[in-house]
Amino acid sequence: MHIEISGIVAQVIRKPIKHLRIAVCPPDAEVEVSAPMSMDEEAIRLALIHRLPWIRSEQRELLSQLRLTKRSFVSGESHYFKGKRYLLKVIEIPTGQPHRIELKGKYMEMYVYASTTRDARENLQQEWYRDYLKGELERKLPVLTAKIGVPVPTYLIRKMRTRWGTCNKESTNIQINTDLAMKNPAGLEYVLIHELCHLIETDHNETFINLLKQHCPNWRHIRSSLNAEPLSYEENWED
């Protein structure tokens, strides 16, 4: 189902959820609405009207944002890790040796077989990013949860199209976007604090903002910096 409000066409998807969610999705700033099964069309329309200024603001920001072109995973390409740009250097190894990635100076060295496909090289990098993020979460979560006063959640690291992270308060679970491995580490910590605060307050209301200010005073600056960095190309999301 589609609903049009003031020239904006929103795709509405019914889901077994409690609350309506509105997302402005890259790469073309399309509006997607996840609505509870029981919510009628008029209520969805009113929610869209109420969020119209936010939707337009998100669309302007997204359409003006830089996006990385699709990577071919060949030597000489630019790739990112922890907010820094590296030149990819593909190094062929004999069959039987393990694939791996190492950082050496300005290079991100990728050790693979001559027959390794482009998609397999991307998968290797994604797993390398996940391993890094897993290590960071295992180190940071006990410290941050103790500081905020919430239980240590379970977590999932995956590529997401519209969010840096999500939180499910009922199951005490957070999900983190793999792309955060490419960003400045301050961005990862901000996203973790943001999601952990949702274990106390699910809505982005005054209570939530005060919690965020308390535990991450410069969160607005970090969020702006994070969102100003290039987005991934648009073909490799998991959601």
C-alpha positions as CSV (number, residue, x, y, z in Angstrom):
1,M,0.0,0.0,0.0
2,H,1.2,3.5,-0.8
3,I,0.0,6.8,0.8
4,E,0.8,10.2,-0.7
5,I,1.2,13.3,1.6
6,S,2.1,16.7,0.1
7,G,3.9,15.1,-2.8
8,I,5.7,12.5,-0.7
9,V,4.8,8.9,-1.5
10,A,5.3,6.5,1.4
11,Q,5.3,2.7,1.1
12,V,3.4,1.1,3.9
13,I,4.3,-2.4,5.1
14,R,2.2,-4.2,7.7
15,K,4.2,-6.0,10.4
16,P,3.4,-7.7,13.7
17,I,4.8,-4.8,15.7
18,K,3.4,-2.5,18.5
19,H,4.5,0.9,17.2
20,L,4.6,2.6,13.8
21,R,8.1,3.3,12.4
22,I,8.9,5.7,9.6
23,A,12.2,5.5,7.7
24,V,13.8,7.5,4.9
25,C,15.8,5.0,3.0
26,P,19.0,5.4,0.9
27,P,19.9,5.7,-1.9
28,D,16.9,7.6,-3.2
29,A,15.4,8.9,0.1
30,E,12.2,6.8,-0.4
31,V,9.9,6.7,2.6
32,E,9.0,3.4,4.2
33,V,6.4,3.0,6.9
34,S,6.3,-0.2,9.1
35,A,2.8,-0.2,10.6
36,P,1.1,-2.5,13.2
37,M,-1.4,-4.9,11.6
38,S,-4.3,-3.3,13.4
39,M,-3.5,0.4,12.6
40,D,-6.0,1.9,10.2
41,E,-5.0,4.0,7.1
42,E,-6.1,7.3,8.6
43,A,-3.9,6.9,11.7
44,I,-0.9,6.2,9.4
45,R,-1.7,9.2,7.3
46,L,-1.9,11.5,10.4
47,A,1.4,10.1,11.7
48,L,3.0,10.9,8.3
49,I,1.6,14.5,8.4
50,H,3.0,14.9,11.9
51,R,6.5,13.7,10.8
52,L,6.5,15.6,7.5
53,P,9.1,18.2,8.5
54,W,11.4,15.5,9.8
55,I,10.9,13.4,6.6
56,R,11.8,16.4,4.4
57,S,14.8,17.2,6.5
58,E,16.0,13.5,6.3
59,Q,15.5,13.5,2.5
60,R,17.5,16.6,2.0
61,E,20.4,15.3,4.1
62,L,20.4,11.9,2.5
63,L,20.2,13.2,-1.1
64,S,23.1,15.5,-0.4
65,Q,25.3,12.9,1.2
66,L,28.3,11.3,-0.6
67,R,28.1,7.7,-1.5
68,L,30.9,5.3,-2.2
69,T,30.8,3.7,-5.6
70,K,30.6,-0.1,-5.8
71,R,34.0,-1.6,-4.9
72,S,35.6,-4.0,-7.3
73,F,38.1,-5.2,-4.7
74,V,41.2,-4.7,-6.9
75,S,44.5,-3.1,-6.0
76,G,44.5,0.6,-5.9
77,E,41.0,1.1,-4.7
78,S,40.2,3.3,-1.6
79,H,38.7,1.4,1.4
80,Y,38.0,2.6,4.9
81,F,38.6,1.4,8.4
82,K,38.1,3.3,11.7
83,G,37.6,6.6,9.8
84,K,40.8,6.3,7.8
85,R,41.3,5.7,4.0
86,Y,43.5,2.9,2.9
87,L,44.6,1.8,-0.5
88,L,43.7,-1.9,-1.2
89,K,46.6,-4.1,-2.2
90,V,45.5,-7.6,-3.3
91,I,48.2,-10.2,-2.8
92,E,47.8,-13.6,-4.3
93,I,48.6,-16.6,-2.0
94,P,49.1,-20.3,-2.7
95,T,46.0,-22.6,-2.4
96,G,45.8,-23.9,1.2
97,Q,46.9,-20.8,3.0
98,P,44.2,-18.8,4.9
99,H,42.6,-15.7,3.4
100,R,43.4,-12.7,5.6
101,I,43.5,-8.9,5.7
102,E,46.3,-6.9,7.3
103,L,46.9,-3.1,7.6
104,K,50.4,-1.9,6.7
105,G,51.0,1.8,6.6
106,K,48.6,3.3,4.0
107,Y,47.6,-0.1,2.6
108,M,44.9,-2.6,3.4
109,E,46.5,-5.8,2.3
110,M,44.1,-8.6,1.2
111,Y,45.7,-12.0,0.9
112,V,43.6,-14.2,-1.4
113,Y,43.9,-16.9,-4.1
114,A,44.1,-15.8,-7.7
115,S,40.8,-17.5,-8.3
116,T,39.0,-15.6,-5.4
117,T,36.0,-13.8,-6.8
118,R,35.0,-10.2,-6.2
119,D,32.1,-11.3,-4.0
120,A,34.3,-13.6,-2.0
121,R,36.7,-10.7,-1.4
122,E,33.9,-8.5,-0.2
123,N,32.7,-11.2,2.1
124,L,36.2,-11.5,3.5
125,Q,36.3,-7.8,4.3
126,Q,32.8,-7.9,5.8
127,E,33.9,-10.7,8.1
128,W,37.0,-8.8,9.0
129,Y,34.9,-5.8,9.9
130,R,32.6,-8.0,12.0
131,D,35.5,-9.5,13.9
132,Y,36.8,-6.0,14.7
133,L,33.3,-4.8,15.9
134,K,32.8,-8.0,17.9
135,G,36.1,-7.3,19.7
136,E,35.0,-3.7,20.4
137,L,31.6,-4.7,21.6
138,E,33.0,-7.3,24.0
139,R,35.3,-4.7,25.4
140,K,33.0,-1.7,25.5
141,L,29.6,-3.2,26.5
142,P,30.5,-4.2,30.1
143,V,31.9,-0.7,30.7
144,L,29.0,1.2,29.1
145,T,26.3,-0.9,30.6
146,A,27.7,-0.4,34.1
147,K,27.9,3.3,33.6
148,I,24.4,3.6,32.2
149,G,22.9,1.1,34.6
150,V,21.4,-1.4,32.2
151,P,22.0,-5.2,31.7
152,V,24.6,-6.3,29.1
153,P,22.6,-7.1,26.0
154,T,23.0,-9.7,23.4
155,Y,24.0,-8.3,20.1
156,L,24.0,-8.9,16.3
157,I,26.4,-7.3,13.8
158,R,25.0,-7.0,10.3
159,K,24.7,-4.6,7.3
160,M,21.6,-2.3,7.6
161,R,20.1,0.0,5.1
162,T,18.6,2.7,7.2
163,R,20.1,2.6,10.7
164,W,23.4,2.6,12.5
165,G,21.9,0.5,15.2
166,T,18.6,-0.8,16.7
167,C,17.5,-1.9,20.1
168,N,14.8,-4.4,21.3
169,K,14.1,-3.6,24.9
170,E,11.9,-6.7,25.5
171,S,14.6,-9.2,24.4
172,T,17.5,-7.0,25.6
173,N,19.2,-7.2,22.2
174,I,20.9,-4.6,20.1
175,Q,22.0,-4.7,16.4
176,I,24.9,-2.8,15.1
177,N,25.6,-1.9,11.4
178,T,28.7,-3.4,10.0
179,D,29.5,-0.1,8.3
180,L,30.5,1.3,11.6
181,A,33.8,-0.5,11.2
182,M,34.6,2.0,8.5
183,K,33.8,5.0,10.6
184,N,35.7,6.9,13.4
185,P,35.5,4.9,16.6
186,A,33.7,7.7,18.3
187,G,30.7,6.9,16.1
188,L,30.6,3.4,17.3
189,E,30.6,4.5,20.9
190,Y,27.8,7.0,20.3
191,V,25.7,4.4,18.6
192,L,26.2,1.9,21.5
193,I,25.3,4.5,24.1
194,H,22.3,5.5,22.0
195,E,21.0,1.9,21.8
196,L,21.8,1.2,25.4
197,C,19.7,4.2,26.5
198,H,16.8,2.7,24.6
199,L,16.9,-0.1,27.2
200,I,15.6,2.5,29.6
201,E,13.5,4.7,27.3
202,T,12.2,3.4,23.9
203,D,11.1,6.7,22.5
204,H,13.2,9.7,21.4
205,N,11.6,11.9,24.0
206,E,13.0,14.4,26.5
207,T,13.9,11.6,29.0
208,F,15.9,9.8,26.3
209,I,17.7,12.9,25.1
210,N,18.6,13.7,28.7
211,L,20.0,10.2,29.2
212,L,22.0,10.6,25.9
213,K,23.4,14.0,27.0
214,Q,24.4,12.6,30.4
215,H,26.4,9.7,28.9
216,C,27.5,11.2,25.6
217,P,27.6,15.0,26.1
218,N,28.8,15.7,22.5
219,W,26.4,13.3,20.8
220,R,25.1,15.9,18.4
221,H,28.6,16.6,17.0
222,I,29.5,12.9,16.8
223,R,26.2,12.1,15.0
224,S,26.7,15.0,12.5
225,S,30.2,13.8,11.8
226,L,29.1,10.2,11.4
227,N,26.3,11.1,9.0
228,A,28.5,13.4,7.0
229,E,30.9,10.5,6.0
230,P,30.2,8.6,2.8
231,L,27.6,5.9,2.8
232,S,28.1,2.4,1.4
233,Y,27.0,1.6,-2.1
234,E,23.4,0.5,-2.2
235,E,23.5,-3.2,-3.3
236,N,24.9,-5.0,-0.2
237,W,22.4,-4.4,2.6
238,E,21.0,-7.3,4.6
239,D,17.7,-5.8,5.7
